[in-house]
Amino acid sequence: MSLLSNSLLLQGRLRHAAASAVAAAAMGRRGVATSTEEYNRRNYANNVSEYNTVFGSLTAQRRHVSRHYLLRDAYDDMMLDGVQPVRDTFHNLIVGAMKGSRLQDAVYFRDQMKEMGLQPDVNLYNFLISTCGKSKNSDAAIMLLEEMKAHGVKLKGETYICLLNALAATGRTDQVYAIVRDMTAAGLGLNKFCYAGLITAFKNKAPTTEETMTKIVEFVQQSKGWKNVERVSKDSSENIMMNVSEEELYNLPTAEYVHRRAFVYKQMTIYHVAIHACADLKSKETLEVLLDMLTKDGFTYDAFITMQAMRCYLQCGDIDSAVKIFEEYTSSKSPPAELYVTLAEGAMIGHTPRGMQLAQETIEKMTSRNFFLNARMGTDLLLAASGEKTGGYTIANYVWDLMQNRRITPSLPAVEAYYKGLKEREIPSDDPRLMNVSRVLDNLSIRFGPRRNSNAQA
């Protein structure tokens, strides 16, 4: 095993040992200080079925309110209660760790499973490899592949695609091509998720060169003749049962939107990944080539394509093109809140007078249509608006007020940035807004750690 794997496993054991020692001491006091009635009132699960329900609930949380970090604590409670996990327990735990991109927890649960005499099956290895991709740890993915081979676990089409996309996350194009060769040798064709992985690999390969964008366009063209990877229905039955989409399993940028009605047209997967890459790499020229190809293929823009195209134009400083594609979409379809947020956030890049005016108008339109900011969208807008060095701080204040009215608290970094911007302006120390922000910042700092810079304390 690699030094990385040993480190992950050791950290897992140390954390569990420490938690167990503390809790064991508490258990020793239960008989004296806690009645059975009081213990039952505070205990949230008593058997394997109830614990599995708890794990399933934590795993199923929506992304912006996810509680995947609690899985480890709940598992420790299960051990302290003397409840024996079963195979389904570990499937819930490892899928939850995957959804939360918590590789250390996933490896720990795998280790615990093996210590109890349960050998991970190919589906669990797929989830583990996917977690490596989400955590951008290609070495750990290769280690899991070798472990599968050592234990005689037969790879499925899904396994190869998980590996391909996990390696793509770190731009390892040489290793990605090696997986493609292995698939070909195994008699498997390349499907759209394989081409998506190839595009992602070149997007993440550093440094970006002219070949990068050429390859992305080439892969989109080649994908038009893709073949289904050989598989049977049972390959995806567990994913469906665990509410894991193919997009999530393979770490596609559409993963968090794929369950949204009319947000993502699945037949455009390749274009989703390629246009997302254009936005990340700020290549307006390649974007327009791909949009032209998409139109010639008889497709129309879905919300995700529109959002990424807007993001690309805005990051390239082309506000007019971003507004144009936004208006074209909204003229025929009802736009999701994310399109308004993307336009407003991107318009604030550089904090130009025109951009800030567009951002304010966009947020006002969104509000007038009864779209409300969730914690994630509000945090993104507040961070963008708080970077304004001159002007009246109008948008930052407006976004803050919108969130406060709905009792939503932004993230600690966003509140820090907003507080810093307020302090840089001539605002009395007893100003109600400043005092309120300071109080929220203090509360967040207590919950999530000390303030990360002295300016936030000024």
Disulfide bonds with the S-S distance in Angstrom:
none
